[in-house]
Amino acid sequence: MKYIKLFYLCFLILASGCRTSSDFNQVLEDLQENLDFGNISTVIQLTDSLKKVHGINKETIHIADSLEQIAERINLDFSISETKVNQQVRKLIGNVTPEEIKKWENKGWLEWRMIDGEKKYFNRAATNLILIRNFNEHNNQNLNDKTIDPEMSLRLFHTGEILKLSENQNDPVAPVKMEITYTVTVHPDAVPDGEKIRCWMPWPKAGHPRQKDIQLLSTSIPEYLISPDTSIHSTLYMEQIAQKGKPAVFQISYNYTSSGQHFKITGIKSAPYDITSKNYIKYTAEQLPHICFSDEVKHLADSITAGEKDPATIVKKIYLWFKENITWTGALEYSIIPNIPEYVIKNHRGDCGMQTFLFLSMVRYKGIPAKWQSGWMMPPNNENLHDWSEVYYQGTGWVPVDVSYNLQNSENILLKDFYISAIDSYRLIVNDGVSGPLHPEKLFLRSEPNDFQRGEVEWEGGNLYFDKWDYDMKIKYIN
């Protein structure tokens, strides 16, 4: 009946010329409801038709296009059939019974949704299941395991060096100079021949004490635009004209120097905050939808920190709660999650950014200024997108916190707890916050509405999502 009503209302708008704002609002409400119920094909079909209505205003076109984008992203993330996911699980685990699979589904360990009336599984449901099972059955076992993989061995050695250099001070230390070549390749014919492609690429954020000596070496297109230092998201923007049958390549090369920093958490004695200052108000406020003070967030933060007043102790208690209760898993695209902190609380899992959103929500709710920071983690042979945060202590300043990096395998408590109040040198800072405007302004819904790490691409006909282009990061370590 709902389908009939929606199709009939759209037919009236398209065919009869009845185009009042109330008509459009009703269609958009119905489209949102269909999206919520997983009627993805309906949303895609009708939003595409709605955008073509003569005389429709730009705001409605933008909303319709955004709903269509979200629907298509849900389709991409949930594309695995029940038969295929069962095959994947058995390949990873071995022989399992239907009852075991049902049990994991009921626990929320094997993620699925109803898409157009069919049960579809998240693309990474099977591999996430392994991570979730291991975490729940062998939680923190790695801290007692004396064997450390090469990546963790390098991290342990490097952070140990930062500790030594920071023994009597908190300044950035252990600089690492890197040369980066970053490439965005738009697929052939993703944009019609002769149309202009607009591309924003990640660029090192200037003005941060841990990130210095930024030098642009080359760009694939002579004309470019670098965002102002005050921008939340640091970007380098270029344009080119699409050519039929050919990929559109955007490439930049630059070098910069990144340093680590350590603050001894037990030595942080925060003075009282000036709760009337603009920065205190800004960095202790909600930033909806994903930095939020929902009842679930409030209850969790209060239960973890009951009776505690010292900001550094509150941060440490919240950090350690994550280590005991939240497992790292591959994430859905953030743009299809209505409320990330509540998702993490409910499912006890999330990737680095999802954990950071919940961490920021809890810390800000407790009256401690905190901000999002993100870009890339850059250790040799393990570069990847990454999100973390900074917490402000009055009298000390901004202190890095990486809530998704684990406790380290060390008997030295400062080394074990390193990422509660420190950060390594292998970072690329691109963002100092979330959901800021791009420079120049982007016209359509971003592929990453909150963050900016891979880049953004669009043309006059709409946003180009990640399935329409590829990105590549190459790193050369100069010292």
Secondary structure, DSSP 8 states (H G I E B T S, - for coil): -HHHHHHHHHHHHHHH----HHHHHHHHHHHHHHHHTT-HHHHHHHHHHHHT-TT--HHHHHHHHHHHHHHHHHHHHEEEEHHHHHHHHHHHH-S--HHHHHHHHHHTSS-EEEETTEEEEETTHHHHHHHHHHHHHSTTGGGG-----HHHHHHHHHHHHHHHHTTT--S-EEEEEEEEEEEEEE-TTSS-TT-EEEEEEE---TTBTTEEEEEEEEESSS--EE--TT-SB-EEEEEEE--TTS-EEEEEEEEEEEEEEE--GGG-------TTSHHHHHHTS-BTTTB---HHHHHHHHHHSTT---HHHHHHHHHHHHHHH-B------GGG-S-HHHHHHHHTB--HHHHHHHHHHHHHHTT--EEEEEEEE--TT--EEEEEEEEEETTTEEEEE-TTS---S-SSHHHHTGGGSEE-S-EEEEESSSS---SS---S--SSSS--SS-EEEETTEEE-GGGEEEEEEEEE--
